[in-house]
Amino acid sequence: MATKDDTVTAPLHEEWRYHPSVFVVEPWREIFVQDDERRHSFEDAVEEFDRLSALYPKLGYEWLTLPRASVEERADVLLATLSAN
């Protein structure tokens, strides 16, 4: 996975800045599906989530985990958070 390689992640901090808040949804086993588009296992998803949750704050981003809820509820949280900032 690319995020293990500092030569890949360094430009994320130095050159390619995005919005300071990063909204994420942690891996959720009950709704996880592995198919042709999602080739990685649930365990791979957890590993990548853990790696990114450590990396993004080091790059200066605010890591915001959305609740395990319906899509509508998560969208409401996201929009309310953005509106408050």
C-alpha positions, 0 to 999 in steps of 0.5 A: 500500500502506497502510504507505507512509502514516505516518498509517496506521502511527503508531497501530500504534506509539502505540495498537494494540500487539500481541505484541512478537515478529512472526513472518514468512515471507519471500516464497518464489518456489518456492511463491508462487501468484497467485490470486483471494485473492492479487491482488498479484504476487510483486514486490509481496510482496517490496516489502511484506516489505522495507517491513514489515521496516524498519517493525516494528523501528522500532515496537519489535517484534522481527522474527523470520523463520521458516526456509524449511522445511515448515509443521511445521518452521516451527510447531516453530520458532515454538512453541520461540521462544515457549516460550523467552520 
